[in-house]
């Protein structure tokens, strides 16, 4: 998954059915996912969760499978006192937030404000504005590192572990030797008992001696078993401390967390606790939310939950999830530890790159904690829109290229573009490993993977009002993003195949450099009758952002000269993705044959009828999915027999 973007684009994954999977990705990924999910979403959810959360198959019955258990006996408000009670909840939350600001725990930073989400998804999958008070979202960054004292204990344990393991092996071997001597003594006694007779006094004396030897051996074995047990217990305790140190290294980083509570707070736990950042962890669900045991084991003070207690629980989860849930490690299946180690490795590798690059950045102001965007980095019109934040001011900033679908606006100054491009090339020169944005961009880098995630968080926050204004639903309540650089120049990637994005709303900002060509071609929306009909050609301008829905089909023309770098920001809303509008998007029959500029060699079944397959992409022929057979235009013909069926 793109950092922590676990849902794959169906335009990518359908082509990935064959060996050309690496060529089947896109700057985005597809909206066919939504169409397929309308049929298989429940089955997919059950299977994926089962496969990724095998640990919970073996969880004790005391830890239920549901999330955030609610005590139905608790009645938070009544009809007459409801408004007053809700008001008291809000006031109490404000007081908690202020208290956290005054005295934050050492593992908490970037404490945010208390906000009511602008949009909710109800139990029927419909999007609606909040009614009455709440719910409230509270964000903060939580680190999973150890205190100095805890670290010293764990480091000492790690040093002592080999010696303890050796002693445990010696104890086990000594026990085996003792058991062998006991076995030999018993066999000798049994043999003598068979051979001895009552008249043979000498034999009786020998038998008594053997019996004494058996008793001594039994006592020796008992003692050796106690020693082995103590040695193994010491090893287990030491291994747990070492494991704690390994986990701490993997999660010793400030992870952004959103805590959502409603009017049942503080008697009831939060409705959700979600990581709003890149994190690789075996026990979070596919939406990066905490699993059921987390909510059950949340601490209470005088029978009430507190934000401080929830943050502490998140910290403990990052340090030692089993210990935080009062689950004995010995009761966890082997696959749990294997899964944990796999995710820890991913997280450690990511943080290793971030930490190493953090010591050699070219422009430290881009990596400040907390992040701070300077006014001089933005053109005055954009900065003014952010400060005033009114629909009228935002509208005045925009150029509308396609009614309601494609917009552009100036955002960065020439100086900022220069600074940012310098930083990107500085990272290229560092030689540090860089994860590519996807399989279609071979020379880009993911900004969230080099330490710029907090800066992008703030940029997304600044752009959120614009998303809500232009794209109600997909543009609301963003709680995740995937941000990366794409680079086009001769000898590398020249352009980009037609695709849709695995984004609800996409911002595409041109950073330069000097280039010719490389127009951005827009076609229709995924599932629309004009899905593969040309609708607009956009020309990139340095410092200017073009924005559109992720399900808008688009592609980049080949660059004719020079070099172009763009910052791509994919915005995600878990609220929107929980709705019927996302899960069951409309899909209608195509109105006719596609325009040649709108066909995709990665995704389309009829590409070869309109264009020659690019060199090196011929193996994709016959592996497309678009259009699905039930939505293909009249007289549709695939470009080969293997592509006769779509979807």
Beta strands, then each sheet from edge to edge (+ up, - down):
strand 1: 108-109
strand 2: 114-115
strand 3: 120-121
strand 4: 127-128
strand 5: 136-143
strand 6: 254-261
strand 7: 272-275
strand 8: 399-402
strand 9: 406-410
strand 10: 445-446
strand 11: 480-489
strand 12: 496-499
strand 13: 505-512
strand 14: 515-517
strand 15: 520-525
strand 16: 536-538
strand 17: 544-549
strand 18: 552-556
strand 19: 559-572
sheet 1: 1+ 5- 2+
sheet 2: 1+ 5- 6+ 7-
sheet 3: 3+ 4-
sheet 4: 8+ 9- 17+ 13- 19+ 11- 10+
sheet 5: 8+ 9- 17+ 13- 19+ 14-
sheet 6: 12+ 18- 15+ 16-
end
